[in-house]
Amino acid sequence: MGLRINDTVPNFTAETDHGTIQFHDWIGDSWAILFSHPKDFTPVCTTEFSAVAQLADEWAARGTKVIGVSVDGVEDHKKWKGDIEKYGNAAAGFPIIADDGLAVSKAFDMLPAEAYLPDGRTPADSATVRSVFIIGPDKQLKLSMTYPMTVGRNFAEILRALDGLQMSSKGVATPANWVPGEDVIIPPAVSNEEAKEKFGEFETIFPYLRKTKAPE
């Protein structure tokens, strides 16, 4: 069975270019984003890692740690970061997990249990290792998305989704295309009386769709 929303994410010990980590300890009390890649020194992945590096201040402002996974070793990761930083003109200060044994990829159900890396492999051998996992401070999976190798990930959307998740942790939901500063949705399980007490004024569009100002 795959990893589902609200499941506790796997805990593991792994080598990274920053040293050995124990995943749950590394997360600590923060939000975390784990983003995976099928191979170092690949074109789309290089642009994606650069995008993550450029957003360092945004992740920090949201109390969020980011960590990459790539199915290669630590020394390759260190060399690849030179290209990542040159392309993005930003320091790649986040760690990259060396998943050359595929333990993390399999634990997060990106690859089947019988998967292995053949000699002379190409990124196609680990193509589904192109996922994003947003994890809460409770170590539970809050959101996941998987991309094909040919489509670069939109990290502005990942940042927006993180904002939505952090907002929804305050007992509300967010509508389509929501961005910070816009109104939010009051969950149907909250009665009008409770909504009035908790949120103050709100707009009833349908009995099941009520909007209010986003809580601070």
N, CA, C and O of each residue as an XYZ file, in Angstrom:
864
protein
N       0.851     -1.198      0.000
C       0.000      0.000      0.000
C       0.884      1.246      0.000
O       1.881      1.297      0.721
N       0.532      2.236     -0.793
C       1.314      3.452     -0.896
C       1.144      4.353      0.305
O       0.274      4.132      1.148
N       1.975      5.361      0.373
C       1.920      6.352      1.434
C       0.754      7.293      1.161
O       0.654      7.864      0.075
N      -0.125      7.453      2.142
C      -1.337      8.247      1.959
C      -1.297      9.507      2.825
O      -0.545      9.603      3.794
N      -2.134     10.464      2.437
C      -2.262     11.685      3.217
C      -2.604     11.331      4.664
O      -3.457     10.481      4.919
N      -1.933     11.989      5.603
C      -2.069     11.826      7.054
C      -1.381     10.579      7.600
O      -1.436     10.331      8.804
N      -0.730      9.784      6.738
C       0.127      8.717      7.246
C       1.389      9.339      7.840
O       1.864     10.373      7.369
N       1.925      8.700      8.873
C       3.236      9.091      9.369
C       4.277      8.663      8.344
O       4.296      7.510      7.913
N       5.129      9.581      7.960
C       6.109      9.264      6.918
C       7.177      8.330      7.478
O       7.423      8.324      8.684
N       7.811      7.544      6.615
C       8.860      6.641      7.084
C       9.986      7.389      7.800
O      10.376      8.491      7.415
N      10.480      6.759      8.837
C      11.664      7.274      9.510
C      12.853      6.452      9.022
O      12.752      5.230      8.906
N      13.943      7.087      8.743
C      15.086      6.358      8.191
C      16.372      7.090      8.544
O      16.369      8.277      8.871
N      17.447      6.362      8.471
C      18.779      6.936      8.602
C      19.420      6.920      7.222
O      19.359      5.904      6.529
N      20.026      8.015      6.814
C      20.593      8.095      5.468
C      21.817      8.990      5.453
O      21.985      9.864      6.304
N      22.661      8.752      4.472
C      23.806      9.619      4.224
C      23.380     10.759      3.299
O      22.637     10.553      2.339
N      23.855     11.941      3.598
C      23.624     13.105      2.745
C      24.955     13.825      2.530
O      25.967     13.475      3.137
N      24.940     14.819      1.673
C      26.164     15.601      1.492
C      26.460     16.477      2.702
O      27.511     17.115      2.760
N      25.538     16.515      3.677
C      25.763     17.212      4.949
C      26.071     16.242      6.079
O      26.175     16.654      7.234
N      26.218     14.972      5.766
C      26.469     13.971      6.799
C      25.270     13.069      7.004
O      24.308     13.117      6.238
N      25.331     12.242      8.043
C      24.269     11.280      8.333
C      23.100     11.972      9.021
O      23.296     12.779      9.930
N      21.879     11.653      8.583
C      20.681     12.181      9.251
C      19.764     11.037      9.657
O      19.770      9.966      9.049
N      18.980     11.286     10.691
C      17.858     10.438     11.061
C      16.633     11.298     10.783
O      16.463     12.352     11.396
N      15.775     10.857      9.861
C      14.822     11.747      9.206
C      13.893     12.466     10.179
O      13.768     13.688     10.105
N      13.247     11.753     11.078
C      12.316     12.407     11.996
C      13.039     13.397     12.899
O      12.503     14.463     13.202
N      14.249     13.056     13.332
C      15.027     13.992     14.143
C      15.394     15.223     13.325
O      15.383     16.344     13.834
N      15.722     15.005     12.041
C      16.083     16.130     11.175
C      14.898     17.073     11.003
O      15.075     18.291     11.006
N      13.700     16.531     10.854
C      12.504     17.374     10.724
C      12.300     18.193     11.993
O      12.022     19.391     11.931
N      12.442     17.539     13.148
C      12.237     18.236     14.413
C      10.825     18.771     14.528
O       9.864     18.041     14.288
N      10.686     20.048     14.896
C       9.377     20.677     15.042
C       9.001     21.512     13.820
O       8.076     22.322     13.882
N       9.703     21.321     12.725
C       9.485     22.125     11.520
C       8.519     21.436     10.556
O       8.210     20.253     10.703
N       8.058     22.183      9.587
C       7.504     21.611      8.383
C       8.690     21.152      7.529
O       9.806     21.644      7.697
N       8.450     20.230      6.634
C       9.539     19.733      5.800
C       9.027     19.414      4.403
O       7.875     19.018      4.224
N       9.892     19.592      3.426
C       9.603     19.203      2.044
C      10.731     18.301      1.563
O      11.902     18.683      1.570
N      10.356     17.103      1.149
C      11.292     16.155      0.550
C      10.972     16.091     -0.935
O       9.847     15.767     -1.318
N      11.961     16.400     -1.774
C      11.733     16.378     -3.223
C      12.777     15.473     -3.858
O      13.963     15.565     -3.542
N      12.336     14.608     -4.746
C      13.180     13.515     -5.206
C      13.513     13.624     -6.696
O      12.787     14.235     -7.479
N      14.645     13.004     -7.051
C      15.159     13.060     -8.420
C      15.792     11.724     -8.788
O      16.404     11.077     -7.939
N      15.651     11.301    -10.054
C      16.126      9.976    -10.450
C      17.614      9.879    -10.731
O      18.150      8.777    -10.848
N      18.297     11.029    -10.843
C      19.727     10.953    -11.150
C      20.348     12.345    -11.077
O      19.708     13.344    -11.405
N      21.602     12.390    -10.642
C      22.347     13.650    -10.662
C      22.732     14.008    -12.098
O      22.699     13.169    -12.999
N      23.099     15.280    -12.283
C      23.584     15.777    -13.575
C      22.573     15.532    -14.700
O      22.940     15.129    -15.804
N      21.302     15.783    -14.402
C      20.253     15.699    -15.414
C      19.658     17.098    -15.597
O      19.613     17.870    -14.640
N      19.202     17.438    -16.808
C      18.871     18.837    -17.093
C      17.692     19.406    -16.323
O      17.815     20.459    -15.699
N      16.546     18.724    -16.357
C      15.363     19.258    -15.686
C      15.604     19.332    -14.178
O      15.237     20.314    -13.531
N      16.217     18.296    -13.630
C      16.457     18.253    -12.185
C      17.392     19.367    -11.734
O      17.221     19.915    -10.645
N      18.373     19.705    -12.556
C      19.289     20.789    -12.209
C      18.537     22.107    -12.081
O      18.791     22.883    -11.160
N      17.612     22.362    -13.003
C      16.830     23.607    -12.925
C      15.938     23.603    -11.692
O      15.708     24.653    -11.092
N      15.433     22.433    -11.307
C      14.549     22.345    -10.141
C      15.312     22.581     -8.845
O      14.859     23.341     -7.989
N      16.467     21.936     -8.693
C      17.273     22.161     -7.499
C      17.665     23.631     -7.394
O      17.705     24.184     -6.295
N      17.954     24.269     -8.530
C      18.290     25.690     -8.527
C      17.107     26.524     -8.042
O      17.286     27.486     -7.295
N      15.900     26.158     -8.466
C      14.704     26.880     -8.034
C      14.514     26.772     -6.529
O      14.145     27.745     -5.871
N      14.769     25.582     -5.985
C      14.667     25.395     -4.534
C      15.687     26.272     -3.816
O      15.370     26.898     -2.805
N      16.909     26.316     -4.339
C      17.957     27.135     -3.722
C      17.576     28.614     -3.727
O      17.821     29.319     -2.748
N      16.984     29.083     -4.810
C      16.597     30.491     -4.916
C      15.510     30.873     -3.915
O      15.354     32.049     -3.588
N      14.761     29.890     -3.430
C      13.655     30.146     -2.501
C      14.057     29.960     -1.038
O      13.191     29.823     -0.174
N      15.343     29.954     -0.754
C      15.811     29.677      0.612
C      15.142     30.584      1.652
O      14.734     30.108      2.712
N      15.026     31.877      1.359
C      14.416     32.801      2.322
C      12.928     32.513      2.511
O      12.393     32.692      3.605
N      12.261     32.067      1.441
C      10.831     31.749      1.535
C      10.600     30.521      2.408
O       9.681     30.510      3.227
N      11.425     29.483      2.242
C      11.276     28.300      3.098
C      11.506     28.684      4.565
O      10.755     28.270      5.448
N      12.550     29.475      4.811
C      12.868     29.865      6.181
C      11.737     30.676      6.807
O      11.426     30.504      7.986
N      11.125     31.555      6.026
C      10.037     32.389      6.538
C       8.834     31.552      6.957
O       8.022     31.983      7.775
N       8.727     30.359      6.393
C       7.593     29.470      6.701
C       7.993     28.353      7.660
O       7.238     27.398      7.844
N       9.156     28.460      8.263
C       9.599     27.454      9.214
C       9.698     26.073      8.593
O       9.343     25.073      9.217
N      10.181     26.024      7.365
C      10.177     24.775      6.589
C      11.590     24.391      6.168
O      12.338     25.215      5.640
N      11.943     23.142      6.405
C      13.215     22.590      5.943
C      12.984     21.878      4.615
O      11.942     21.252      4.416
N      13.941     21.971      3.721
C      13.850     21.258      2.446
C      15.030     20.302      2.337
O      16.138     20.601      2.783
N      14.768     19.152      1.737
C      15.812     18.145      1.560
C      15.580     17.419      0.241
O      14.455     17.022     -0.063
N      16.628     17.249     -0.533
C      16.522     16.540     -1.794
C      16.840     15.070     -1.624
O      17.482     14.657     -0.658
N      16.378     14.295     -2.577
C      16.744     12.878     -2.679
C      17.175     12.647     -4.116
O      16.465     13.034     -5.044
N      18.315     12.029     -4.311
C      18.706     11.628     -5.653
C      19.355     10.257     -5.573
O      20.043      9.932     -4.606
N      19.125      9.465     -6.600
C      19.551      8.064     -6.591
C      21.000      7.967     -7.096
O      21.303      7.267     -8.062
N      21.866      8.692     -6.408
C      23.306      8.663     -6.648
C      23.998      8.870     -5.305
O      23.335      9.045     -4.283
N      25.340      8.850     -5.307
C      26.098      8.918     -4.075
C      26.460     10.325     -3.640
O      26.250     11.292     -4.373
N      27.014     10.426     -2.426
C      27.339     11.712     -1.820
C      28.336     12.503     -2.665
O      28.155     13.706     -2.853
N      29.367     11.865     -3.169
C      30.382     12.600     -3.927
C      29.796     13.203     -5.197
O      30.141     14.324     -5.571
N      28.915     12.467     -5.857
C      28.231     13.029     -7.026
C      27.379     14.226     -6.627
O      27.338     15.230     -7.338
N      26.692     14.117     -5.478
C      25.864     15.235     -5.015
C      26.702     16.492     -4.823
O      26.306     17.580     -5.241
N      27.849     16.340     -4.199
C      28.710     17.501     -3.940
C      29.156     18.149     -5.240
O      29.177     19.375     -5.352
N      29.512     17.334     -6.218
C      29.937     17.874     -7.515
C      28.757     18.531     -8.235
O      28.900     19.603     -8.823
N      27.603     17.888     -8.186
C      26.422     18.410     -8.876
C      26.009     19.766     -8.325
O      25.525     20.618     -9.070
N      26.196     19.972     -7.029
C      25.783     21.245     -6.435
C      26.506     22.427     -7.081
O      25.978     23.538     -7.107
N      27.715     22.188     -7.603
C      28.391     23.271     -8.306
C      27.588     23.736     -9.509
O      27.469     24.937     -9.751
N      27.039     22.799    -10.262
C      26.212     23.146    -11.421
C      24.906     23.802    -10.970
O      24.449     24.777    -11.567
N      24.316     23.253     -9.911
C      23.051     23.785     -9.389
C      23.214     25.249     -8.989
O      22.386     26.093     -9.330
N      24.280     25.532     -8.268
C      24.498     26.895     -7.787
C      24.868     27.843     -8.924
O      24.492     29.016     -8.905
N      25.600     27.340     -9.909
C      25.959     28.175    -11.058
C      24.727     28.519    -11.880
O      24.560     29.665    -12.296
N      23.863     27.535    -12.118
C      22.660     27.774    -12.917
C      21.719     28.736    -12.213
O      21.195     29.658    -12.838
N      21.495     28.531    -10.912
C      20.525     29.333    -10.177
C      21.092     30.588     -9.556
O      20.337     31.422     -9.056
N      22.432     30.747     -9.576
C      23.074     31.889     -8.934
C      22.619     32.023     -7.485
O      22.336     33.120     -7.002
N      22.557     30.872     -6.800
C      22.121     30.847     -5.404
C      22.765     29.650     -4.720
O      22.954     28.601     -5.334
N      23.098     29.814     -3.445
C      23.705     28.728     -2.680
C      22.679     27.634     -2.410
O      21.560     27.911     -1.978
N      23.069     26.398     -2.666
C      22.194     25.244     -2.385
C      22.537     24.722     -0.991
O      23.287     23.756     -0.849
N      21.989     25.359      0.020
C      22.349     25.053      1.396
C      21.627     23.872      2.003
O      21.902     23.496      3.142
N      20.718     23.285      1.269
C      19.947     22.154      1.785
C      20.699     20.845      1.526
O      21.507     20.778      0.600
N      20.446     19.803      2.328
C      21.103     18.511      2.098
C      20.439     17.736      0.969
O      19.273     17.960      0.644
N      21.199     16.826      0.379
C      20.678     15.880     -0.611
C      20.978     14.472     -0.116
O      22.132     14.129      0.146
N      19.942     13.667      0.011
C      20.100     12.282      0.449
C      20.718     11.451     -0.666
O      20.316     11.554     -1.825
N      21.691     10.636     -0.311
C      22.314      9.712     -1.266
C      21.542      8.394     -1.216
O      21.802      7.542     -0.367
N      20.599      8.241     -2.130
C      19.718      7.060     -2.118
C      20.154      6.045     -3.164
O      19.322      5.488     -3.881
N      21.471      5.802     -3.251
C      21.952      4.869     -4.264
C      21.558      3.426     -3.968
O      21.636      2.575     -4.854
N      21.135      3.136     -2.736
C      20.595      1.813     -2.416
C      19.085      1.729     -2.562
O      18.503      0.665     -2.351
N      18.433      2.849     -2.926
C      16.987      2.943     -3.195
C      16.111      2.764     -1.961
O      14.898      2.609     -2.100
N      16.681      2.780     -0.757
C      15.883      2.551      0.445
C      14.811      3.622      0.637
O      13.667      3.303      0.960
N      15.173      4.878      0.440
C      14.204      5.960      0.642
C      13.160      5.948     -0.470
O      11.970      6.125     -0.209
N      13.600      5.743     -1.701
C      12.669      5.704     -2.831
C      11.621      4.608     -2.646
O      10.453      4.797     -2.984
N      12.035      3.482     -2.117
C      11.100      2.379     -1.887
C      10.226      2.647     -0.673
O       9.037      2.331     -0.688
N      10.797      3.225      0.379
C      10.021      3.507      1.592
C       8.888      4.484      1.308
O       7.819      4.401      1.913
N       9.130      5.417      0.377
C       8.106      6.398      0.017
C       7.287      5.953     -1.196
O       6.543      6.743     -1.777
N       7.432      4.687     -1.567
C       6.626      4.063     -2.619
C       6.809      4.729     -3.976
O       5.885      4.757     -4.790
N       7.993      5.263     -4.218
C       8.288      5.807     -5.536
C       8.790      4.724     -6.480
O       8.673      4.852     -7.698
N       9.344      3.667     -5.920
C       9.814      2.526     -6.697
C       9.303      1.240     -6.051
O       9.128      1.190     -4.833
N       9.063      0.199     -6.853
C       8.623     -1.079     -6.281
C       9.737     -1.752     -5.484
O      10.917     -1.446     -5.657
N       9.344     -2.662     -4.618
C      10.308     -3.313     -3.732
C      11.395     -4.046     -4.490
O      12.517     -4.168     -3.998
N      11.079     -4.542     -5.693
C      12.058     -5.330     -6.452
C      12.962     -4.459     -7.336
O      13.804     -4.999     -8.055
N      12.816     -3.159     -7.304
C      13.602     -2.282     -8.160
C      15.087     -2.344     -7.809
O      15.450     -2.552     -6.651
N      15.924     -2.166     -8.799
C      17.377     -2.114     -8.591
C      17.972     -1.221     -9.668
O      17.317     -0.901    -10.661
N      19.223     -0.825     -9.458
C      19.898      0.030    -10.428
C      20.843     -0.809    -11.274
O      21.847     -1.304    -10.762
N      20.549     -0.978    -12.546
C      21.425     -1.792    -13.397
C      22.711     -1.057    -13.747
O      22.782      0.167    -13.640
N      23.711     -1.796    -14.160
C      24.943     -1.173    -14.644
C      24.624     -0.297    -15.854
O      23.817     -0.670    -16.705
N      25.253      0.848    -15.921
C      25.025      1.741    -17.045
C      23.624      2.314    -17.067
O      23.095      2.636    -18.131
N      23.030      2.440    -15.913
C      21.634      2.894    -15.845
C      21.478      4.297    -16.389
O      22.446      5.051    -16.491
N      20.247      4.641    -16.738
C      19.873      5.981    -17.146
C      18.778      6.467    -16.204
O      18.267      5.666    -15.421
N      18.391      7.750    -16.243
C      17.303      8.220    -15.394
C      16.004      7.446    -15.600
O      15.173      7.390    -14.694
N      15.817      6.852    -16.767
C      14.593      6.097    -17.028
C      14.430      4.904    -16.083
O      13.313      4.441    -15.853
N      15.545      4.409    -15.536
C      15.470      3.270    -14.630
C      14.883      3.644    -13.275
O      14.451      2.773    -12.520
N      14.867      4.929    -12.970
C      14.276      5.380    -11.702
C      13.389      6.601    -11.947
O      13.375      7.550    -11.163
N      12.655      6.548    -13.047
C      11.908      7.716    -13.524
C      10.854      8.209    -12.539
O      10.593      9.410    -12.468
N      10.243      7.300    -11.777
C       9.166      7.740    -10.881
C       9.688      8.386     -9.614
O       8.903      8.815     -8.768
N      11.008      8.461     -9.471
C      11.575      9.174     -8.323
C      11.609     10.664     -8.667
O      12.672     11.281     -8.732
N      10.425     11.219     -8.885
C      10.253     12.646     -9.172
C       9.004     13.129     -8.449
O       8.027     13.552     -9.067
N       9.060     13.055     -7.134
C       7.911     13.391     -6.300
C       8.255     14.501     -5.318
O       9.422     14.765     -5.028
N       7.211     15.139     -4.820
C       7.319     16.136     -3.756
C       6.437     15.673     -2.608
O       5.280     15.304     -2.809
N       6.996     15.696     -1.404
C       6.236     15.331     -0.204
C       6.327     16.492      0.779
O       7.419     16.881      1.193
N       5.176     17.042      1.150
C       5.140     18.073      2.185
C       4.710     17.403      3.484
O       3.676     16.736      3.538
N       5.506     17.586      4.520
C       5.355     16.852      5.778
C       5.176     17.865      6.912
O       5.903     18.855      6.986
N       4.216     17.614      7.783
C       3.968     18.510      8.902
C       4.899     18.256     10.070
O       5.616     17.256     10.084
N       4.896     19.151     11.053
C       5.714     18.947     12.251
C       5.333     17.676     13.015
O       6.120     17.163     13.811
N       4.116     17.172     12.766
C       3.682     15.920     13.387
C       4.208     14.695     12.664
O       3.866     13.564     13.011
N       5.057     14.926     11.638
C       5.687     13.869     10.836
C       4.684     13.158      9.924
O       4.970     12.074      9.415
N       3.520     13.758      9.718
C       2.517     13.173      8.833
C       2.575     13.805      7.452
O       2.873     14.990      7.303
N       2.281     12.981      6.437
C       2.249     13.477      5.066
C       1.029     14.362      4.858
O      -0.098     13.940      5.115
N       1.247     15.571      4.400
C       0.157     16.519      4.177
C      -0.205     16.654      2.702
O      -1.352     16.957      2.374
N       0.769     16.431      1.800
C       0.526     16.588      0.367
C       1.632     15.864     -0.378
O       2.780     15.836      0.066
N       1.277     15.279     -1.516
C       2.302     14.695     -2.382
C       1.902     14.913     -3.830
O       0.717     14.987     -4.155
N       2.890     15.012     -4.685
C       2.647     15.146     -6.116
C       3.836     14.550     -6.854
O       4.977     14.654     -6.402
N       3.556     13.920     -7.998
C       4.600     13.252     -8.782
C       4.562     13.760    -10.211
O       3.496     13.897    -10.811
N       5.740     14.035    -10.745
C       5.877     14.599    -12.082
C       6.633     13.637    -12.994
O       7.443     12.842    -12.519
N       6.376     13.703    -14.296
C       7.200     12.960    -15.248
C       8.539     13.660    -15.423
O       8.718     14.796    -14.982
N       9.479     12.979    -16.069
C      10.821     13.538    -16.221
C      10.859     14.761    -17.131
O      11.774     15.579    -17.031
N       9.874     14.893    -18.015
C       9.917     15.952    -19.020
C       9.282     17.261    -18.580
O       9.372     18.257    -19.298
N       8.636     17.282    -17.406
C       7.916     18.480    -16.953
C       8.545     18.981    -15.653
O       8.477     18.319    -14.618
N       9.156     20.162    -15.728
C       9.758     20.740    -14.532
C       8.697     21.136    -13.515
O       7.623     21.620    -13.873
N       9.007     20.929    -12.272
C       8.067     21.251    -11.204
C       7.929     22.757    -11.004
O       8.889     23.511    -11.164
N       6.727     23.176    -10.655
C       6.442     24.582    -10.401
C       6.580     24.827     -8.901
O       5.658     24.543     -8.137
N       7.721     25.350     -8.480
C       7.947     25.525     -7.048
C       7.175     26.712     -6.486
O       7.017     26.818     -5.270
N       6.698     27.596     -7.334
C       5.782     28.625     -6.855
C       4.477     27.982     -6.394
O       3.889     28.412     -5.402
N       4.026     26.961     -7.104
C       2.820     26.243     -6.685
C       3.074     25.443     -5.413
O       2.208     25.364     -4.541
N       4.266     24.848     -5.308
C       4.584     24.109     -4.084
C       4.608     25.056     -2.887
O       4.148     24.706     -1.800
N       5.144     26.247     -3.092
C       5.148     27.251     -2.028
C       3.718     27.666     -1.685
O       3.376     27.816     -0.511
N       2.884     27.851     -2.710
C       1.474     28.204     -2.469
C       0.753     27.097     -1.721
O      -0.032     27.364     -0.811
N       1.021     25.843     -2.105
C       0.391     24.715     -1.414
C       0.830     24.655      0.044
O       0.026     24.355      0.926
N       2.101     24.937      0.295
C       2.594     24.978      1.670
C       1.866     26.056      2.466
O       1.478     25.834      3.613
N       1.681     27.225      1.853
C       0.925     28.289      2.516
C      -0.497     27.824      2.843
O      -1.015     28.085      3.928
N      -1.114     27.132      1.885
C      -2.469     26.638      2.110
C      -2.533     25.618      3.228
O      -3.464     25.632      4.034
N      -1.551     24.735      3.282
C      -1.516     23.732      4.344
C      -1.312     24.379      5.707
O      -1.955     24.002      6.686
N      -0.419     25.350      5.761
C      -0.192     26.010      7.046
C      -1.406     26.822      7.463
O      -1.700     26.929      8.654
N      -2.112     27.392      6.501
C      -3.352     28.094      6.829
C      -4.425     27.111      7.300
O      -5.122     27.379      8.279
N      -4.559     25.983      6.616
C      -5.607     25.021      6.982
C      -5.362     24.406      8.346
O      -6.293     23.892      8.966
N      -4.121     24.447      8.828
C      -3.847     23.936     10.175
C      -4.488     24.809     11.247
O      -4.497     24.440     12.421
N      -5.027     25.974     10.850
C      -5.715     26.867     11.782
C      -7.222     26.613     11.812
O      -7.980     27.404     12.372
N      -7.650     25.499     11.203
C      -9.061     25.123     11.280
C      -9.917     25.651     10.163
O     -11.137     25.732     10.307
N      -9.298     26.022      9.029
C     -10.056     26.494      7.870
C      -9.625     25.695      6.653
O      -8.746     24.838      6.741
N     -10.248     25.980      5.516
C      -9.843     25.396      4.235
C      -9.603     26.541      3.262
O      -9.985     27.681      3.527
N      -8.968     26.234      2.133
C      -8.705     27.288      1.150
C      -9.372     26.946     -0.180
O      -9.385     25.784     -0.586
N      -9.928     27.957     -0.863
C     -10.589     27.715     -2.147
C      -9.587     27.550     -3.285
O      -8.379     27.685     -3.094
N     -10.110     27.258     -4.458
C      -9.266     27.123     -5.649
C      -8.452     28.401     -5.863
O      -8.953     29.515     -5.712
N      -7.186     28.202     -6.219
C      -6.286     29.295     -6.581
C      -6.003     30.260     -5.436
O      -5.530     31.373     -5.665
N      -6.289     29.843     -4.211
C      -6.075     30.705     -3.042
C      -4.609     31.104     -2.909
O      -3.703     30.306     -3.148
N      -4.402     32.355     -2.525
C      -3.075     32.835     -2.148
C      -3.222     33.614     -0.850
O      -4.306     34.114     -0.551
N      -2.139     33.725     -0.068
C      -2.234     34.443      1.207
C      -2.813     35.842      1.033
O      -2.488     36.564      0.090
N      -3.675     36.195      1.969
C      -4.355     37.480      1.928
C      -5.792     37.379      1.473
O      -6.590     38.280      1.730
N      -6.139     36.283      0.794
C      -7.516     36.089      0.340
C      -8.342     35.396      1.411
O      -7.807     34.822      2.360
N      -9.664     35.462      1.239
C     -10.576     34.824      2.189
C     -10.421     33.309      2.161
O      -9.957     32.731      1.177
N     -10.817     32.687      3.251
C     -10.732     31.236      3.385
C     -12.127     30.663      3.607
O     -13.095     31.399      3.798
N     -12.210     29.340      3.578
C     -13.486     28.640      3.719
C     -13.638     28.092      5.127
O     -12.695     27.554      5.708
N     -14.837     28.237      5.663
C     -15.173     27.643      6.965
C     -15.635     26.209      6.724
O     -16.562     26.001      5.941
N     -15.033     25.226      7.359
C     -15.423     23.835      7.128
C     -16.900     23.591      7.460
O     -17.424     24.184      8.404
N     -17.573     22.728      6.697
C     -18.995     22.446      6.944
C     -19.275     21.915      8.346
O     -20.376     22.100      8.865
N     -18.296     21.258      8.966
C     -18.515     20.701     10.307
C     -18.664     21.780     11.375
O     -19.113     21.494     12.485
N     -18.292     23.013     11.049
C     -18.408     24.127     11.995
C     -19.777     24.782     11.813
O     -20.107     25.234     10.717
N     -20.567     24.833     12.872
C     -21.900     25.434     12.786
C     -21.786     26.942     12.617
O     -20.730     27.526     12.854
N     -22.887     27.564     12.204
C     -22.894     29.018     12.061
C     -22.581     29.703     13.390
O     -21.868     30.706     13.427
N     -23.116     29.158     14.470
C     -22.870     29.736     15.789
C     -21.384     29.640     16.151
O     -20.785     30.597     16.641
N     -20.816     28.476     15.901
C     -19.392     28.297     16.188
C     -18.541     29.184     15.286
O     -17.534     29.742     15.721
N     -18.957     29.310     14.014
C     -18.219     30.144     13.074
C     -18.230     31.602     13.519
O     -17.213     32.291     13.446
N     -19.386     32.062     13.979
C     -19.508     33.446     14.451
C     -18.588     33.693     15.639
O     -17.928     34.728     15.735
N     -18.562     32.717     16.540
C     -17.729     32.855     17.735
C     -16.246     32.795     17.396
O     -15.437     33.521     17.974
N     -15.900     31.933     16.465
C     -14.486     31.710     16.154
C     -13.918     32.721     15.173
O     -12.784     33.176     15.323
N     -14.723     33.073     14.154
C     -14.198     33.904     13.071
C     -14.812     35.299     12.985
O     -14.293     36.160     12.275
N     -15.903     35.527     13.695
C     -16.594     36.806     13.566
C     -17.490     36.798     12.342
O     -18.243     35.846     12.136
N     -17.422     37.843     11.525
C     -18.269     37.942     10.340
C     -17.835     36.938      9.267
O     -16.650     36.650      9.103
N     -18.828     36.417      8.545
C     -18.530     35.530      7.425
C     -19.626     35.660      6.376
O     -20.725     36.136      6.661
N     -19.311     35.232      5.163
C     -20.246     35.304      4.038
C     -20.765     33.905      3.730
O     -19.985     32.966      3.577
N     -22.078     33.773      3.642
C     -22.683     32.492      3.269
C     -23.033     32.542      1.781
O     -23.924     33.288      1.373
N     -22.343     31.762      0.992
C     -22.604     31.688     -0.448
C     -23.619     30.597     -0.730
O     -24.588     30.817     -1.456
N     -23.404     29.434     -0.165
C     -24.356     28.330     -0.092
C     -24.323     27.845      1.356
O     -23.385     28.170      2.084
N     -25.312     27.084      1.788
C     -25.264     26.596      3.173
C     -23.982     25.840      3.506
O     -23.538     25.823      4.654
N     -23.396     25.218      2.490
C     -22.182     24.441      2.718
C     -20.908     25.198      2.341
O     -19.809     24.673      2.518
N     -21.038     26.435      1.821
C     -19.878     27.214      1.393
C     -19.934     28.596      2.024
O     -20.697     29.467      1.607
N     -19.101     28.766      3.043
C     -19.033     30.032      3.768
C     -17.584     30.523      3.767
O     -16.649     29.748      3.966
N     -17.425     31.813      3.543
C     -16.082     32.390      3.502
C     -15.909     33.434      4.591
O     -16.853     34.109      5.002
N     -14.646     33.541      5.050
C     -14.328     34.529      6.081
C     -12.906     35.000      5.886
O     -12.156     34.425      5.097
N     -12.537     36.036      6.595
C     -11.169     36.527      6.539
C     -10.231     35.450      7.105
O     -10.580     34.730      8.040
N      -9.064     35.363      6.531
C      -8.097     34.374      7.011
C      -7.662     34.733      8.428
O      -7.351     35.891      8.704
N      -7.636     33.750      9.328
C      -7.158     34.021     10.688
C      -5.682     34.389     10.687
O      -4.922     33.956      9.820
N      -5.294     35.177     11.650
C      -3.883     35.580     11.747
C      -3.021     34.383     12.102
O      -1.804     34.515     12.229
